[in-house]
Amino acid sequence: MLMVVFGAGASYDSIPSRSPDKYPGRSWEARLPLANELFSDRSVFNKWIVTFTRCQPVITHLREVPEASSVERELEKLRAEAQT
């Protein structure tokens, strides 16, 4: 099966079997993340962080995105810093 998801937040509820209703008390872990939650402290994600040691400082930075910003903006800032 191929699933194509368009739009901001469209993936959030795109898989009915991962509905928070099916995981009481664990809704955070069950649903797909929104963009600003991509690097959040989730057990399913944390187990892979150790594999990508060179990315750990960036991931740590992206876990604390200021409310007035976004993951995309923070990544752009890091890219711009890397050029200088």
mmCIF file of the N, C-alpha and C atoms, coordinates in Angstrom:
data_MODEL
# 
_entry.id   MODEL 
# 
loop_
_atom_site.group_PDB 
_atom_site.id 
_atom_site.type_symbol 
_atom_site.label_atom_id 
_atom_site.label_alt_id 
_atom_site.label_comp_id 
_atom_site.label_asym_id 
_atom_site.label_entity_id 
_atom_site.label_seq_id 
_atom_site.pdbx_PDB_ins_code 
_atom_site.Cartn_x 
_atom_site.Cartn_y 
_atom_site.Cartn_z 
_atom_site.occupancy 
_atom_site.B_iso_or_equiv 
_atom_site.pdbx_formal_charge 
_atom_site.auth_seq_id 
_atom_site.auth_comp_id 
_atom_site.auth_asym_id 
_atom_site.auth_atom_id 
_atom_site.pdbx_PDB_model_num 
ATOM 1   N N  . MET A 1 1  ? 0.844  -1.183 0.000  1.00 0.00 ? 1  MET A N  1 
ATOM 2   C CA . MET A 1 1  ? 0.000  0.000  0.000  1.00 0.00 ? 1  MET A CA 1 
ATOM 3   C C  . MET A 1 1  ? 0.886  1.241  0.000  1.00 0.00 ? 1  MET A C  1 
ATOM 4   N N  . LEU A 1 2  ? 0.524  2.219  -0.750 1.00 0.00 ? 2  LEU A N  1 
ATOM 5   C CA . LEU A 1 2  ? 1.223  3.490  -0.814 1.00 0.00 ? 2  LEU A CA 1 
ATOM 6   C C  . LEU A 1 2  ? 0.329  4.561  -0.212 1.00 0.00 ? 2  LEU A C  1 
ATOM 7   N N  . MET A 1 3  ? 0.884  5.357  0.698  1.00 0.00 ? 3  MET A N  1 
ATOM 8   C CA . MET A 1 3  ? 0.116  6.450  1.279  1.00 0.00 ? 3  MET A CA 1 
ATOM 9   C C  . MET A 1 3  ? 0.874  7.750  1.008  1.00 0.00 ? 3  MET A C  1 
ATOM 10  N N  . VAL A 1 4  ? 0.212  8.701  0.429  1.00 0.00 ? 4  VAL A N  1 
ATOM 11  C CA . VAL A 1 4  ? 0.784  10.014 0.176  1.00 0.00 ? 4  VAL A CA 1 
ATOM 12  C C  . VAL A 1 4  ? 0.002  11.004 1.026  1.00 0.00 ? 4  VAL A C  1 
ATOM 13  N N  . VAL A 1 5  ? 0.727  11.756 1.849  1.00 0.00 ? 5  VAL A N  1 
ATOM 14  C CA . VAL A 1 5  ? 0.087  12.676 2.776  1.00 0.00 ? 5  VAL A CA 1 
ATOM 15  C C  . VAL A 1 5  ? 0.523  14.098 2.429  1.00 0.00 ? 5  VAL A C  1 
ATOM 16  N N  . PHE A 1 6  ? -0.443 14.989 2.214  1.00 0.00 ? 6  PHE A N  1 
ATOM 17  C CA . PHE A 1 6  ? -0.159 16.376 1.882  1.00 0.00 ? 6  PHE A CA 1 
ATOM 18  C C  . PHE A 1 6  ? -0.693 17.299 2.966  1.00 0.00 ? 6  PHE A C  1 
ATOM 19  N N  . GLY A 1 7  ? 0.007  18.385 3.184  1.00 0.00 ? 7  GLY A N  1 
ATOM 20  C CA . GLY A 1 7  ? -0.500 19.424 4.080  1.00 0.00 ? 7  GLY A CA 1 
ATOM 21  C C  . GLY A 1 7  ? 0.105  19.371 5.466  1.00 0.00 ? 7  GLY A C  1 
ATOM 22  N N  . ALA A 1 8  ? 0.144  20.523 6.085  1.00 0.00 ? 8  ALA A N  1 
ATOM 23  C CA . ALA A 1 8  ? 0.700  20.643 7.428  1.00 0.00 ? 8  ALA A CA 1 
ATOM 24  C C  . ALA A 1 8  ? -0.143 19.847 8.407  1.00 0.00 ? 8  ALA A C  1 
ATOM 25  N N  . GLY A 1 9  ? 0.493  18.923 9.082  1.00 0.00 ? 9  GLY A N  1 
ATOM 26  C CA . GLY A 1 9  ? -0.201 18.123 10.080 1.00 0.00 ? 9  GLY A CA 1 
ATOM 27  C C  . GLY A 1 9  ? -1.038 16.999 9.514  1.00 0.00 ? 9  GLY A C  1 
ATOM 28  N N  . ALA A 1 10 ? -0.988 16.789 8.214  1.00 0.00 ? 10 ALA A N  1 
ATOM 29  C CA . ALA A 1 10 ? -1.840 15.770 7.598  1.00 0.00 ? 10 ALA A CA 1 
ATOM 30  C C  . ALA A 1 10 ? -1.497 14.369 8.078  1.00 0.00 ? 10 ALA A C  1 
ATOM 31  N N  . SER A 1 11 ? -0.247 14.115 8.410  1.00 0.00 ? 11 SER A N  1 
ATOM 32  C CA . SER A 1 11 ? 0.138  12.775 8.858  1.00 0.00 ? 11 SER A CA 1 
ATOM 33  C C  . SER A 1 11 ? -0.315 12.486 10.274 1.00 0.00 ? 11 SER A C  1 
ATOM 34  N N  . TYR A 1 12 ? -0.649 13.500 11.016 1.00 0.00 ? 12 TYR A N  1 
ATOM 35  C CA . TYR A 1 12 ? -1.001 13.386 12.430 1.00 0.00 ? 12 TYR A CA 1 
ATOM 36  C C  . TYR A 1 12 ? -2.039 12.295 12.683 1.00 0.00 ? 12 TYR A C  1 
ATOM 37  N N  . ASP A 1 13 ? -3.063 12.254 11.892 1.00 0.00 ? 13 ASP A N  1 
ATOM 38  C CA . ASP A 1 13 ? -4.126 11.265 12.054 1.00 0.00 ? 13 ASP A CA 1 
ATOM 39  C C  . ASP A 1 13 ? -4.281 10.369 10.826 1.00 0.00 ? 13 ASP A C  1 
ATOM 40  N N  . SER A 1 14 ? -3.221 10.207 10.062 1.00 0.00 ? 14 SER A N  1 
ATOM 41  C CA . SER A 1 14 ? -3.332 9.493  8.792  1.00 0.00 ? 14 SER A CA 1 
ATOM 42  C C  . SER A 1 14 ? -3.421 7.978  8.917  1.00 0.00 ? 14 SER A C  1 
ATOM 43  N N  . ILE A 1 15 ? -3.042 7.421  10.055 1.00 0.00 ? 15 ILE A N  1 
ATOM 44  C CA . ILE A 1 15 ? -3.073 5.971  10.224 1.00 0.00 ? 15 ILE A CA 1 
ATOM 45  C C  . ILE A 1 15 ? -4.035 5.636  11.362 1.00 0.00 ? 15 ILE A C  1 
ATOM 46  N N  . PRO A 1 16 ? -5.257 5.224  11.039 1.00 0.00 ? 16 PRO A N  1 
ATOM 47  C CA . PRO A 1 16 ? -6.258 4.947  12.074 1.00 0.00 ? 16 PRO A CA 1 
ATOM 48  C C  . PRO A 1 16 ? -5.790 3.946  13.128 1.00 0.00 ? 16 PRO A C  1 
ATOM 49  N N  . SER A 1 17 ? -4.959 2.980  12.732 1.00 0.00 ? 17 SER A N  1 
ATOM 50  C CA . SER A 1 17 ? -4.503 1.975  13.699 1.00 0.00 ? 17 SER A CA 1 
ATOM 51  C C  . SER A 1 17 ? -3.557 2.566  14.736 1.00 0.00 ? 17 SER A C  1 
ATOM 52  N N  . ARG A 1 18 ? -3.055 3.782  14.504 1.00 0.00 ? 18 ARG A N  1 
ATOM 53  C CA . ARG A 1 18 ? -2.167 4.444  15.470 1.00 0.00 ? 18 ARG A CA 1 
ATOM 54  C C  . ARG A 1 18 ? -2.911 5.534  16.220 1.00 0.00 ? 18 ARG A C  1 
ATOM 55  N N  . SER A 1 19 ? -4.208 5.449  16.237 1.00 0.00 ? 19 SER A N  1 
ATOM 56  C CA . SER A 1 19 ? -5.038 6.432  16.924 1.00 0.00 ? 19 SER A CA 1 
ATOM 57  C C  . SER A 1 19 ? -4.719 6.462  18.413 1.00 0.00 ? 19 SER A C  1 
ATOM 58  N N  . PRO A 1 20 ? -4.620 7.652  19.014 1.00 0.00 ? 20 PRO A N  1 
ATOM 59  C CA . PRO A 1 20 ? -4.380 7.750  20.458 1.00 0.00 ? 20 PRO A CA 1 
ATOM 60  C C  . PRO A 1 20 ? -5.432 7.020  21.283 1.00 0.00 ? 20 PRO A C  1 
ATOM 61  N N  . ASP A 1 21 ? -6.642 6.862  20.743 1.00 0.00 ? 21 ASP A N  1 
ATOM 62  C CA . ASP A 1 21 ? -7.699 6.143  21.458 1.00 0.00 ? 21 ASP A CA 1 
ATOM 63  C C  . ASP A 1 21 ? -7.325 4.674  21.704 1.00 0.00 ? 21 ASP A C  1 
ATOM 64  N N  . LYS A 1 22 ? -6.493 4.126  20.845 1.00 0.00 ? 22 LYS A N  1 
ATOM 65  C CA . LYS A 1 22 ? -6.096 2.724  20.983 1.00 0.00 ? 22 LYS A CA 1 
ATOM 66  C C  . LYS A 1 22 ? -4.935 2.549  21.956 1.00 0.00 ? 22 LYS A C  1 
ATOM 67  N N  . TYR A 1 23 ? -4.340 3.657  22.385 1.00 0.00 ? 23 TYR A N  1 
ATOM 68  C CA . TYR A 1 23 ? -3.195 3.615  23.284 1.00 0.00 ? 23 TYR A CA 1 
ATOM 69  C C  . TYR A 1 23 ? -3.438 4.535  24.479 1.00 0.00 ? 23 TYR A C  1 
ATOM 70  N N  . PRO A 1 24 ? -4.387 4.222  25.329 1.00 0.00 ? 24 PRO A N  1 
ATOM 71  C CA . PRO A 1 24 ? -4.681 5.104  26.462 1.00 0.00 ? 24 PRO A CA 1 
ATOM 72  C C  . PRO A 1 24 ? -3.436 5.339  27.321 1.00 0.00 ? 24 PRO A C  1 
ATOM 73  N N  . GLY A 1 25 ? -3.215 6.597  27.645 1.00 0.00 ? 25 GLY A N  1 
ATOM 74  C CA . GLY A 1 25 ? -2.060 6.953  28.457 1.00 0.00 ? 25 GLY A CA 1 
ATOM 75  C C  . GLY A 1 25 ? -0.762 7.015  27.684 1.00 0.00 ? 25 GLY A C  1 
ATOM 76  N N  . ARG A 1 26 ? -0.774 6.603  26.433 1.00 0.00 ? 26 ARG A N  1 
ATOM 77  C CA . ARG A 1 26 ? 0.430  6.636  25.604 1.00 0.00 ? 26 ARG A CA 1 
ATOM 78  C C  . ARG A 1 26 ? 0.160  7.321  24.274 1.00 0.00 ? 26 ARG A C  1 
ATOM 79  N N  . SER A 1 27 ? -0.779 8.215  24.236 1.00 0.00 ? 27 SER A N  1 
ATOM 80  C CA . SER A 1 27 ? -1.150 8.841  22.965 1.00 0.00 ? 27 SER A CA 1 
ATOM 81  C C  . SER A 1 27 ? 0.042  9.545  22.319 1.00 0.00 ? 27 SER A C  1 
ATOM 82  N N  . TRP A 1 28 ? 0.942  10.076 23.136 1.00 0.00 ? 28 TRP A N  1 
ATOM 83  C CA . TRP A 1 28 ? 2.136  10.761 22.618 1.00 0.00 ? 28 TRP A CA 1 
ATOM 84  C C  . TRP A 1 28 ? 2.981  9.812  21.786 1.00 0.00 ? 28 TRP A C  1 
ATOM 85  N N  . GLU A 1 29 ? 3.161  8.595  22.255 1.00 0.00 ? 29 GLU A N  1 
ATOM 86  C CA . GLU A 1 29 ? 3.983  7.618  21.549 1.00 0.00 ? 29 GLU A CA 1 
ATOM 87  C C  . GLU A 1 29 ? 3.260  7.006  20.353 1.00 0.00 ? 29 GLU A C  1 
ATOM 88  N N  . ALA A 1 30 ? 1.944  6.961  20.407 1.00 0.00 ? 30 ALA A N  1 
ATOM 89  C CA . ALA A 1 30 ? 1.183  6.250  19.395 1.00 0.00 ? 30 ALA A CA 1 
ATOM 90  C C  . ALA A 1 30 ? 1.046  6.999  18.079 1.00 0.00 ? 30 ALA A C  1 
ATOM 91  N N  . ARG A 1 31 ? 0.842  8.284  18.133 1.00 0.00 ? 31 ARG A N  1 
ATOM 92  C CA . ARG A 1 31 ? 0.551  9.017  16.901 1.00 0.00 ? 31 ARG A CA 1 
ATOM 93  C C  . ARG A 1 31 ? 1.828  9.500  16.219 1.00 0.00 ? 31 ARG A C  1 
ATOM 94  N N  . LEU A 1 32 ? 1.706  9.756  14.951 1.00 0.00 ? 32 LEU A N  1 
ATOM 95  C CA . LEU A 1 32 ? 2.835  10.294 14.193 1.00 0.00 ? 32 LEU A CA 1 
ATOM 96  C C  . LEU A 1 32 ? 3.084  11.737 14.633 1.00 0.00 ? 32 LEU A C  1 
ATOM 97  N N  . PRO A 1 33 ? 4.331  12.179 14.650 1.00 0.00 ? 33 PRO A N  1 
ATOM 98  C CA . PRO A 1 33 ? 4.623  13.529 15.129 1.00 0.00 ? 33 PRO A CA 1 
ATOM 99  C C  . PRO A 1 33 ? 4.316  14.615 14.107 1.00 0.00 ? 33 PRO A C  1 
ATOM 100 N N  . LEU A 1 34 ? 4.012  15.791 14.621 1.00 0.00 ? 34 LEU A N  1 
ATOM 101 C CA . LEU A 1 34 ? 3.944  16.992 13.796 1.00 0.00 ? 34 LEU A CA 1 
ATOM 102 C C  . LEU A 1 34 ? 5.375  17.461 13.568 1.00 0.00 ? 34 LEU A C  1 
ATOM 103 N N  . ALA A 1 35 ? 5.595  18.409 12.670 1.00 0.00 ? 35 ALA A N  1 
ATOM 104 C CA . ALA A 1 35 ? 6.948  18.849 12.323 1.00 0.00 ? 35 ALA A CA 1 
ATOM 105 C C  . ALA A 1 35 ? 7.754  19.262 13.550 1.00 0.00 ? 35 ALA A C  1 
ATOM 106 N N  . ASN A 1 36 ? 7.184  20.084 14.423 1.00 0.00 ? 36 ASN A N  1 
ATOM 107 C CA . ASN A 1 36 ? 7.937  20.546 15.590 1.00 0.00 ? 36 ASN A CA 1 
ATOM 108 C C  . ASN A 1 36 ? 8.146  19.456 16.637 1.00 0.00 ? 36 ASN A C  1 
ATOM 109 N N  . GLU A 1 37 ? 7.554  18.293 16.425 1.00 0.00 ? 37 GLU A N  1 
ATOM 110 C CA . GLU A 1 37 ? 7.716  17.176 17.350 1.00 0.00 ? 37 GLU A CA 1 
ATOM 111 C C  . GLU A 1 37 ? 8.610  16.077 16.781 1.00 0.00 ? 37 GLU A C  1 
ATOM 112 N N  . LEU A 1 38 ? 9.171  16.287 15.585 1.00 0.00 ? 38 LEU A N  1 
ATOM 113 C CA . LEU A 1 38 ? 9.960  15.248 14.930 1.00 0.00 ? 38 LEU A CA 1 
ATOM 114 C C  . LEU A 1 38 ? 11.129 14.771 15.780 1.00 0.00 ? 38 LEU A C  1 
ATOM 115 N N  . PHE A 1 39 ? 11.722 15.658 16.552 1.00 0.00 ? 39 PHE A N  1 
ATOM 116 C CA . PHE A 1 39 ? 12.900 15.307 17.346 1.00 0.00 ? 39 PHE A CA 1 
ATOM 117 C C  . PHE A 1 39 ? 12.590 15.260 18.832 1.00 0.00 ? 39 PHE A C  1 
ATOM 118 N N  . SER A 1 40 ? 11.330 15.155 19.181 1.00 0.00 ? 40 SER A N  1 
ATOM 119 C CA . SER A 1 40 ? 10.921 15.100 20.582 1.00 0.00 ? 40 SER A CA 1 
ATOM 120 C C  . SER A 1 40 ? 11.473 13.854 21.263 1.00 0.00 ? 40 SER A C  1 
ATOM 121 N N  . ASP A 1 41 ? 11.446 13.891 22.575 1.00 0.00 ? 41 ASP A N  1 
ATOM 122 C CA . ASP A 1 41 ? 11.953 12.795 23.386 1.00 0.00 ? 41 ASP A CA 1 
ATOM 123 C C  . ASP A 1 41 ? 10.940 11.646 23.373 1.00 0.00 ? 41 ASP A C  1 
ATOM 124 N N  . ARG A 1 42 ? 11.081 10.757 22.393 1.00 0.00 ? 42 ARG A N  1 
ATOM 125 C CA . ARG A 1 42 ? 10.190 9.604  22.238 1.00 0.00 ? 42 ARG A CA 1 
ATOM 126 C C  . ARG A 1 42 ? 11.040 8.337  22.264 1.00 0.00 ? 42 ARG A C  1 
ATOM 127 N N  . SER A 1 43 ? 10.583 7.335  22.973 1.00 0.00 ? 43 SER A N  1 
ATOM 128 C CA . SER A 1 43 ? 11.376 6.103  23.093 1.00 0.00 ? 43 SER A CA 1 
ATOM 129 C C  . SER A 1 43 ? 11.640 5.460  21.731 1.00 0.00 ? 43 SER A C  1 
ATOM 130 N N  . VAL A 1 44 ? 10.656 5.495  20.855 1.00 0.00 ? 44 VAL A N  1 
ATOM 131 C CA . VAL A 1 44 ? 10.826 4.890  19.535 1.00 0.00 ? 44 VAL A CA 1 
ATOM 132 C C  . VAL A 1 44 ? 11.914 5.610  18.728 1.00 0.00 ? 44 VAL A C  1 
ATOM 133 N N  . PHE A 1 45 ? 12.101 6.876  18.970 1.00 0.00 ? 45 PHE A N  1 
ATOM 134 C CA . PHE A 1 45 ? 13.120 7.679  18.277 1.00 0.00 ? 45 PHE A CA 1 
ATOM 135 C C  . PHE A 1 45 ? 14.456 7.609  19.012 1.00 0.00 ? 45 PHE A C  1 
ATOM 136 N N  . ASN A 1 46 ? 14.407 7.640  20.330 1.00 0.00 ? 46 ASN A N  1 
ATOM 137 C CA . ASN A 1 46 ? 15.633 7.679  21.140 1.00 0.00 ? 46 ASN A CA 1 
ATOM 138 C C  . ASN A 1 46 ? 16.554 6.498  20.885 1.00 0.00 ? 46 ASN A C  1 
ATOM 139 N N  . LYS A 1 47 ? 15.978 5.332  20.640 1.00 0.00 ? 47 LYS A N  1 
ATOM 140 C CA . LYS A 1 47 ? 16.831 4.165  20.435 1.00 0.00 ? 47 LYS A CA 1 
ATOM 141 C C  . LYS A 1 47 ? 17.681 4.279  19.172 1.00 0.00 ? 47 LYS A C  1 
ATOM 142 N N  . TRP A 1 48 ? 17.286 5.148  18.255 1.00 0.00 ? 48 TRP A N  1 
ATOM 143 C CA . TRP A 1 48 ? 18.062 5.324  17.021 1.00 0.00 ? 48 TRP A CA 1 
ATOM 144 C C  . TRP A 1 48 ? 19.076 6.453  17.117 1.00 0.00 ? 48 TRP A C  1 
ATOM 145 N N  . ILE A 1 49 ? 18.902 7.350  18.043 1.00 0.00 ? 49 ILE A N  1 
ATOM 146 C CA . ILE A 1 49 ? 19.821 8.487  18.172 1.00 0.00 ? 49 ILE A CA 1 
ATOM 147 C C  . ILE A 1 49 ? 21.251 8.019  18.400 1.00 0.00 ? 49 ILE A C  1 
ATOM 148 N N  . VAL A 1 50 ? 21.433 6.987  19.187 1.00 0.00 ? 50 VAL A N  1 
ATOM 149 C CA . VAL A 1 50 ? 22.781 6.494  19.485 1.00 0.00 ? 50 VAL A CA 1 
ATOM 150 C C  . VAL A 1 50 ? 23.505 6.023  18.229 1.00 0.00 ? 50 VAL A C  1 
ATOM 151 N N  . THR A 1 51 ? 22.757 5.645  17.218 1.00 0.00 ? 51 THR A N  1 
ATOM 152 C CA . THR A 1 51 ? 23.356 5.200  15.965 1.00 0.00 ? 51 THR A CA 1 
ATOM 153 C C  . THR A 1 51 ? 23.974 6.365  15.187 1.00 0.00 ? 51 THR A C  1 
ATOM 154 N N  . PHE A 1 52 ? 23.403 7.543  15.332 1.00 0.00 ? 52 PHE A N  1 
ATOM 155 C CA . PHE A 1 52 ? 23.843 8.710  14.569 1.00 0.00 ? 52 PHE A CA 1 
ATOM 156 C C  . PHE A 1 52 ? 24.535 9.709  15.501 1.00 0.00 ? 52 PHE A C  1 
ATOM 157 N N  . THR A 1 53 ? 25.700 9.346  15.977 1.00 0.00 ? 53 THR A N  1 
ATOM 158 C CA . THR A 1 53 ? 26.392 10.151 16.984 1.00 0.00 ? 53 THR A CA 1 
ATOM 159 C C  . THR A 1 53 ? 26.719 11.560 16.500 1.00 0.00 ? 53 THR A C  1 
ATOM 160 N N  . ARG A 1 54 ? 27.036 11.710 15.241 1.00 0.00 ? 54 ARG A N  1 
ATOM 161 C CA . ARG A 1 54 ? 27.387 13.044 14.729 1.00 0.00 ? 54 ARG A CA 1 
ATOM 162 C C  . ARG A 1 54 ? 26.190 13.978 14.689 1.00 0.00 ? 54 ARG A C  1 
ATOM 163 N N  . CYS A 1 55 ? 24.986 13.429 14.714 1.00 0.00 ? 55 CYS A N  1 
ATOM 164 C CA . CYS A 1 55 ? 23.759 14.230 14.679 1.00 0.00 ? 55 CYS A CA 1 
ATOM 165 C C  . CYS A 1 55 ? 23.260 14.600 16.066 1.00 0.00 ? 55 CYS A C  1 
ATOM 166 N N  . GLN A 1 56 ? 23.796 13.997 17.100 1.00 0.00 ? 56 GLN A N  1 
ATOM 167 C CA . GLN A 1 56 ? 23.273 14.207 18.444 1.00 0.00 ? 56 GLN A CA 1 
ATOM 168 C C  . GLN A 1 56 ? 23.234 15.675 18.874 1.00 0.00 ? 56 GLN A C  1 
ATOM 169 N N  . PRO A 1 57 ? 24.271 16.487 18.609 1.00 0.00 ? 57 PRO A N  1 
ATOM 170 C CA . PRO A 1 57 ? 24.174 17.905 18.999 1.00 0.00 ? 57 PRO A CA 1 
ATOM 171 C C  . PRO A 1 57 ? 23.044 18.644 18.272 1.00 0.00 ? 57 PRO A C  1 
ATOM 172 N N  . VAL A 1 58 ? 22.822 18.304 17.022 1.00 0.00 ? 58 VAL A N  1 
ATOM 173 C CA . VAL A 1 58 ? 21.744 18.940 16.255 1.00 0.00 ? 58 VAL A CA 1 
ATOM 174 C C  . VAL A 1 58 ? 20.393 18.496 16.798 1.00 0.00 ? 58 VAL A C  1 
ATOM 175 N N  . ILE A 1 59 ? 20.269 17.206 17.081 1.00 0.00 ? 59 ILE A N  1 
ATOM 176 C CA . ILE A 1 59 ? 19.010 16.680 17.615 1.00 0.00 ? 59 ILE A CA 1 
ATOM 177 C C  . ILE A 1 59 ? 18.696 17.336 18.952 1.00 0.00 ? 59 ILE A C  1 
ATOM 178 N N  . THR A 1 60 ? 19.699 17.466 19.795 1.00 0.00 ? 60 THR A N  1 
ATOM 179 C CA . THR A 1 60 ? 19.505 18.129 21.089 1.00 0.00 ? 60 THR A CA 1 
ATOM 180 C C  . THR A 1 60 ? 18.991 19.550 20.888 1.00 0.00 ? 60 THR A C  1 
ATOM 181 N N  . HIS A 1 61 ? 19.569 20.258 19.933 1.00 0.00 ? 61 HIS A N  1 
ATOM 182 C CA . HIS A 1 61 ? 19.127 21.626 19.628 1.00 0.00 ? 61 HIS A CA 1 
ATOM 183 C C  . HIS A 1 61 ? 17.680 21.640 19.125 1.00 0.00 ? 61 HIS A C  1 
ATOM 184 N N  . LEU A 1 62 ? 17.336 20.693 18.267 1.00 0.00 ? 62 LEU A N  1 
ATOM 185 C CA . LEU A 1 62 ? 16.003 20.662 17.671 1.00 0.00 ? 62 LEU A CA 1 
ATOM 186 C C  . LEU A 1 62 ? 14.922 20.180 18.631 1.00 0.00 ? 62 LEU A C  1 
ATOM 187 N N  . ARG A 1 63 ? 15.314 19.618 19.743 1.00 0.00 ? 63 ARG A N  1 
ATOM 188 C CA . ARG A 1 63 ? 14.337 19.205 20.756 1.00 0.00 ? 63 ARG A CA 1 
ATOM 189 C C  . ARG A 1 63 ? 13.785 20.390 21.526 1.00 0.00 ? 63 ARG A C  1 
ATOM 190 N N  . GLU A 1 64 ? 14.477 21.509 21.453 1.00 0.00 ? 64 GLU A N  1 
ATOM 191 C CA . GLU A 1 64 ? 14.053 22.692 22.199 1.00 0.00 ? 64 GLU A CA 1 
ATOM 192 C C  . GLU A 1 64 ? 13.829 23.868 21.261 1.00 0.00 ? 64 GLU A C  1 
ATOM 193 N N  . VAL A 1 65 ? 13.001 23.662 20.266 1.00 0.00 ? 65 VAL A N  1 
ATOM 194 C CA . VAL A 1 65 ? 12.680 24.710 19.296 1.00 0.00 ? 65 VAL A CA 1 
ATOM 195 C C  . VAL A 1 65 ? 11.847 25.774 20.008 1.00 0.00 ? 65 VAL A C  1 
ATOM 196 N N  . PRO A 1 66 ? 12.273 27.047 19.940 1.00 0.00 ? 66 PRO A N  1 
ATOM 197 C CA . PRO A 1 66 ? 11.477 28.112 20.558 1.00 0.00 ? 66 PRO A CA 1 
ATOM 198 C C  . PRO A 1 66 ? 10.066 28.148 19.991 1.00 0.00 ? 66 PRO A C  1 
ATOM 199 N N  . GLU A 1 67 ? 9.121  28.511 20.814 1.00 0.00 ? 67 GLU A N  1 
ATOM 200 C CA . GLU A 1 67 ? 7.721  28.508 20.398 1.00 0.00 ? 67 GLU A CA 1 
ATOM 201 C C  . GLU A 1 67 ? 7.471  29.412 19.185 1.00 0.00 ? 67 GLU A C  1 
ATOM 202 N N  . ALA A 1 68 ? 8.225  30.476 19.070 1.00 0.00 ? 68 ALA A N  1 
ATOM 203 C CA . ALA A 1 68 ? 8.043  31.416 17.962 1.00 0.00 ? 68 ALA A CA 1 
ATOM 204 C C  . ALA A 1 68 ? 8.753  30.948 16.692 1.00 0.00 ? 68 ALA A C  1 
ATOM 205 N N  . SER A 1 69 ? 9.390  29.787 16.738 1.00 0.00 ? 69 SER A N  1 
ATOM 206 C CA . SER A 1 69 ? 10.151 29.295 15.595 1.00 0.00 ? 69 SER A CA 1 
ATOM 207 C C  . SER A 1 69 ? 9.560  27.978 15.107 1.00 0.00 ? 69 SER A C  1 
ATOM 208 N N  . SER A 1 70 ? 10.307 27.282 14.247 1.00 0.00 ? 70 SER A N  1 
ATOM 209 C CA . SER A 1 70 ? 9.890  25.983 13.734 1.00 0.00 ? 70 SER A CA 1 
ATOM 210 C C  . SER A 1 70 ? 11.129 25.145 13.473 1.00 0.00 ? 70 SER A C  1 
ATOM 211 N N  . VAL A 1 71 ? 10.937 23.860 13.297 1.00 0.00 ? 71 VAL A N  1 
ATOM 212 C CA . VAL A 1 71 ? 12.058 22.967 12.994 1.00 0.00 ? 71 VAL A CA 1 
ATOM 213 C C  . VAL A 1 71 ? 12.739 23.435 11.706 1.00 0.00 ? 71 VAL A C  1 
ATOM 214 N N  . GLU A 1 72 ? 11.932 23.798 10.729 1.00 0.00 ? 72 GLU A N  1 
ATOM 215 C CA . GLU A 1 72 ? 12.496 24.243 9.451  1.00 0.00 ? 72 GLU A CA 1 
ATOM 216 C C  . GLU A 1 72 ? 13.367 25.484 9.625  1.00 0.00 ? 72 GLU A C  1 
ATOM 217 N N  . ARG A 1 73 ? 12.899 26.453 10.397 1.00 0.00 ? 73 ARG A N  1 
ATOM 218 C CA . ARG A 1 73 ? 13.691 27.675 10.639 1.00 0.00 ? 73 ARG A CA 1 
ATOM 219 C C  . ARG A 1 73 ? 14.990 27.364 11.366 1.00 0.00 ? 73 ARG A C  1 
ATOM 220 N N  . GLU A 1 74 ? 14.914 26.497 12.361 1.00 0.00 ? 74 GLU A N  1 
ATOM 221 C CA . GLU A 1 74 ? 16.113 26.143 13.123 1.00 0.00 ? 74 GLU A CA 1 
ATOM 222 C C  . GLU A 1 74 ? 17.118 25.393 12.261 1.00 0.00 ? 74 GLU A C  1 
ATOM 223 N N  . LEU A 1 75 ? 16.637 24.511 11.398 1.00 0.00 ? 75 LEU A N  1 
ATOM 224 C CA . LEU A 1 75 ? 17.537 23.822 10.475 1.00 0.00 ? 75 LEU A CA 1 
ATOM 225 C C  . LEU A 1 75 ? 18.180 24.808 9.507  1.00 0.00 ? 75 LEU A C  1 
ATOM 226 N N  . GLU A 1 76 ? 17.418 25.777 9.047  1.00 0.00 ? 76 GLU A N  1 
ATOM 227 C CA . GLU A 1 76 ? 17.971 26.804 8.151  1.00 0.00 ? 76 GLU A CA 1 
ATOM 228 C C  . GLU A 1 76 ? 19.039 27.624 8.864  1.00 0.00 ? 76 GLU A C  1 
ATOM 229 N N  . LYS A 1 77 ? 18.811 27.960 10.132 1.00 0.00 ? 77 LYS A N  1 
ATOM 230 C CA . LYS A 1 77 ? 19.825 28.692 10.902 1.00 0.00 ? 77 LYS A CA 1 
ATOM 231 C C  . LYS A 1 77 ? 21.103 27.890 11.028 1.00 0.00 ? 77 LYS A C  1 
ATOM 232 N N  . LEU A 1 78 ? 20.976 26.589 11.302 1.00 0.00 ? 78 LEU A N  1 
ATOM 233 C CA . LEU A 1 78 ? 22.148 25.740 11.421 1.00 0.00 ? 78 LEU A CA 1 
ATOM 234 C C  . LEU A 1 78 ? 22.883 25.641 10.085 1.00 0.00 ? 78 LEU A C  1 
ATOM 235 N N  . ARG A 1 79 ? 22.132 25.554 9.000  1.00 0.00 ? 79 ARG A N  1 
ATOM 236 C CA . ARG A 1 79 ? 22.769 25.488 7.667  1.00 0.00 ? 79 ARG A CA 1 
ATOM 237 C C  . ARG A 1 79 ? 23.543 26.757 7.382  1.00 0.00 ? 79 ARG A C  1 
ATOM 238 N N  . ALA A 1 80 ? 22.945 27.916 7.709  1.00 0.00 ? 80 ALA A N  1 
ATOM 239 C CA . ALA A 1 80 ? 23.609 29.201 7.495  1.00 0.00 ? 80 ALA A CA 1 
ATOM 240 C C  . ALA A 1 80 ? 24.869 29.325 8.357  1.00 0.00 ? 80 ALA A C  1 
ATOM 241 N N  . GLU A 1 81 ? 24.802 28.855 9.584  1.00 0.00 ? 81 GLU A N  1 
ATOM 242 C CA . GLU A 1 81 ? 25.972 28.888 10.469 1.00 0.00 ? 81 GLU A CA 1 
ATOM 243 C C  . GLU A 1 81 ? 27.093 28.019 9.917  1.00 0.00 ? 81 GLU A C  1 
ATOM 244 N N  . ALA A 1 82 ? 26.746 26.904 9.334  1.00 0.00 ? 82 ALA A N  1 
ATOM 245 C CA . ALA A 1 82 ? 27.759 25.978 8.801  1.00 0.00 ? 82 ALA A CA 1 
ATOM 246 C C  . ALA A 1 82 ? 28.531 26.596 7.644  1.00 0.00 ? 82 ALA A C  1 
ATOM 247 N N  . GLN A 1 83 ? 27.888 27.506 6.933  1.00 0.00 ? 83 GLN A N  1 
ATOM 248 C CA . GLN A 1 83 ? 28.568 28.148 5.804  1.00 0.00 ? 83 GLN A CA 1 
ATOM 249 C C  . GLN A 1 83 ? 29.608 29.153 6.259  1.00 0.00 ? 83 GLN A C  1 
ATOM 250 N N  . THR A 1 84 ? 29.435 29.691 7.455  1.00 0.00 ? 84 THR A N  1 
ATOM 251 C CA . THR A 1 84 ? 30.419 30.657 7.973  1.00 0.00 ? 84 THR A CA 1 
ATOM 252 C C  . THR A 1 84 ? 31.254 29.960 8.991  1.00 0.00 ? 84 THR A C  1 
# 
